[in-house]
Amino acid sequence: MKPSLIILAAGMASRYGSMKQMEGFGPSGETIMEYSIYDAIRAGFGKIVFIIRKKFENSFRELIEAKIGNSISVEYVFQEIEMQTDGFEIPKDRTKPWGTAHAVLCAADKINEPFAVINADDFYGSDSFKKASNFLMNQCNEKIYGLVGYELLKTLSANGTVNRGICTVDEKSQLASISERINISLVDGKIKSDDGQLPNEFLFSTQVSMNFWCFSPSIFTITKKLFQKFLTENIENPKAEFYIPAVADFFIKENGGVIKIIQTSAQWFGVTYKEDAPFVKEKLMKLIEKDEYPVNLW
């Protein structure tokens, strides 16, 4: 059975200032997520599931149908505040959905096979999709998940702070723990976070999650249980978010699971701020010049 790919594209892109998932960065107007879709198809994925907001549906359908046509099976899932909340009364001051783990949970009815999860606005590289696909088809099960790991230094922005899932990796190249850290940047030759947590300084080689996860469908049962607990504790906090790393950490520590770090030679890059856009376009052109991608993907 071919694995599926969930693309998280429901974010409001507040720091970027526009809906960056729809902006063209390739020479023929390709979005960053189109390169991920292209790589996923080449790597053997059989279905794409877009997690979007209902109000963006027409824009997404127009883009996808015009570009990729029938190249791969496509599903759309809407991430809205009330979804999967099962009787909890949503406070009026809650204006956005509940985070990345909530987004994955919204897709539970569309996925029955091993699947990967990525962000729409990150470029992951073809090697990462090949290795993720191989892992999903040959190793992934209800007790073994995977995470494509990247070096922290290679994931920073020169134009502001970033948020990263900081990984602790054991001697077997398995994830020991993961914690979401915010406001990370390179300052005077050192990588630091000013979020008030410890440690506040990291090695350049620290492994981080860029939200490229590989899961068995068993993740949905775990996520549902944890989301109910999250809502019980955070329903009145309008800014609280339910992140995938929280589910992964529970899977390792409480559920007896293993998350393997999938090593990749691919170079990650992304657009956190508008000022990052020229860098991304330059990197894409260099890959095209090396014949890793055609000038026009479709």
FENQUI-V486132 format. One line per field, one symbol per residue. ss: DSSP state (2 for helix, 1 for strand, 0 for the rest). phi: phi as a letter, one per 40 degrees, with the letter a starting at -180 (. if undefined). psi: psi as a letter, one per 40 degrees, with the letter a starting at -180 (. if undefined). Layout:
ss: ???
phi: ???
psi: ???
//
This chain:
ss: 0001111100000000000222000000000222222222222000111111022222222222222000001111110000000000000000000002222222022200001111100110022222222222220010011111111222201001011111111000011111111111111001111000000011000011111111100022222222222222220000000002222222222000011111100000110002222222222222222000000000
phi: .ccbbcbcbcccfcccgacccbccbccbgccccccccdccccchcbabbccbcdccdcccccccccccfbcacbbbbccbdccgcfgcccccccbbcchccccccccdcbbbbdabbbccbbcbgccccccccccccbbcacbbbbacbbcddcbcbcbicbbaccbbbcccgbccaabcbbfcacbfgbcbbbcgcbcbbbcdcdcbcbgbbbbcdccccccdcccccdcdcbdcccbcbbcddcccccdccbbgcbbccccbccccaabcbdccddccccccccccccgcaccbcb
psi: hiiihhhhfeiefdddeigddehhdidfeiidddddddddddeeieihhhhiideeddddddddddcebfdihhihhhhideheegehhhideheiaeadddddddedeeheiiiihiideihdiddddddddddddedhaeehiihhiihddeeiieeaiihihhihhaeefihdihhhiifhihhfeihihfeeiiieiiidehhihffgihiieedddddddddddddddedeheehihidddddddddddefihhhhhhieihiiihdideedddddddddddddefdiidhd.
//
